[in-house]
Amino acid sequence: MKETGKIWMNGRLVPFGSAKVHVLTHALHYASAVFEGIRCYSTPRGPAIFRLDAHVERLFKSAKMYSMKIPYTQKQIADAIIRTVRASKLGECYIRPLVYRGYGFMGLTPTRNSVDVAIACWSWPAGESKTGTGTGGIRCCVSSWSRIDSRSQPMKAKSASNYANAALARVEALESGYDEAIMLDFEGNVVEGSAENVFVVKDGAISTPSSSLGILEGITRDSVIQIIEEGGGYVVESAIKRDDLYVADEIFMTGTAAEIKPVTSIDRIRIGNAKPGPVTRTLRRAYADAARGRDERFSEWLTPV
Ligand SMILES: Cc1ncc(COP(=O)(O)O)c(C=O)c1O
């Protein structure tokens, strides 16, 4: 981690290395935290934050699902995010707003602990800056870990606790020689990746698991759907099973960190000709153009820093 700029903590910008919490902070013990992952891209008009309002809105929804009252308005948090990015002086960066139960009381019951907010950003190269338009893809497995669902905890919240399940799947995939895991629910429906949504292309139709399955409703997923609709196409929300993955023409995953990642094999079974397919390649270009301010149709997605 390269320490750059400042971190916003409860209203104050503090030097990166001084942004510390007590070891008895509630969230460290009980995963009582919700967060966001946002990207700032370099655009012809300077650095701009991609879909800032949508991310801040989701952060507040996540907090609401855990009865955490954020002691700031959405506008104050959006402004604080812009301030933090400015202070970092990074042209492109990844931004992590975190809302967590703080230090003060120990024990499971979180309601007496403060709701604290931190915002950090750091350099995390995006696809285009790393690999141009990107020619490779990732190899995925279907995880042996089932994705927990909304009967257990609110999966539409981007909460730290959801990532315990996701991290088990991610580590299992990496240790088995894959790049990423795709998770099924208890009924065998494809749900999402450890930190991405999933899309399948078959015979010209594009489908994705329904939001009613308890996926994280990805902002990249929504952006991709809007880009497809703007181009006159559509995406079907449908039940996708493991064997639908094996016979797909193309599969891609979406997420703020991942952007659009082509999947070239599942469980070592080749998808298409094991290269990023034409739909995925077109969408990657279109997404990069929208995020980097090269497509005026989506300019309202960008907040200048
Ligand atoms: C479990 C999960 N699903 C989907 C996504 C994609 O969401 P977004 O596109 O908003 O980053 C993420 C990434 O944050 C995630 O962690």
The ligand as an SDF file (V2000), in Angstrom:
LIG
                    3D

 16 16  0  0  0  0  0  0  0  0999 V2000
  -20.2730   -9.3380   -4.1220 C   0  0  0  0  0  0  0  0  0  0  0  0
  -20.1750   -8.2660   -5.1550 C   0  0  0  0  0  0  0  0  0  0  0  0
  -21.0110   -8.2980   -6.2030 N   0  0  0  0  0  0  0  0  0  0  0  0
  -20.9620   -7.3490   -7.1470 C   0  0  0  0  0  0  0  0  0  0  0  0
  -20.0420   -6.3110   -7.0940 C   0  0  0  0  0  0  0  0  0  0  0  0
  -20.0270   -5.2630   -8.1340 C   0  0  0  0  0  0  0  0  0  0  0  0
  -20.5100   -4.0440   -7.6470 O   0  0  0  0  0  0  0  0  0  0  0  0
  -20.0770   -2.6580   -8.2470 P   0  0  0  0  0  0  0  0  0  0  0  0
  -20.2260   -2.7800   -9.7160 O   0  0  0  0  0  0  0  0  0  0  0  0
  -21.0160   -1.6730   -7.6810 O   0  0  0  0  0  0  0  0  0  0  0  0
  -18.6780   -2.4130   -7.8460 O   0  0  0  0  0  0  0  0  0  0  0  0
  -19.1480   -6.2600   -6.0240 C   0  0  0  0  0  0  0  0  0  0  0  0
  -18.1530   -5.1950   -5.9500 C   0  0  0  0  0  0  0  0  0  0  0  0
  -18.1970   -4.3330   -5.1510 O   0  0  0  0  0  0  0  0  0  0  0  0
  -19.2330   -7.2460   -5.0220 C   0  0  0  0  0  0  0  0  0  0  0  0
  -18.3900   -7.2250   -3.9760 O   0  0  0  0  0  0  0  0  0  0  0  0
  1  2  1  0
  2  3  1  0
  2 15  2  0
  3  4  2  0
  4  5  1  0
  5  6  1  0
  5 12  2  0
  6  7  1  0
  7  8  1  0
  8  9  2  0
  8 10  1  0
  8 11  1  0
 12 13  1  0
 12 15  1  0
 13 14  2  0
 15 16  1  0
M  END
$$$$
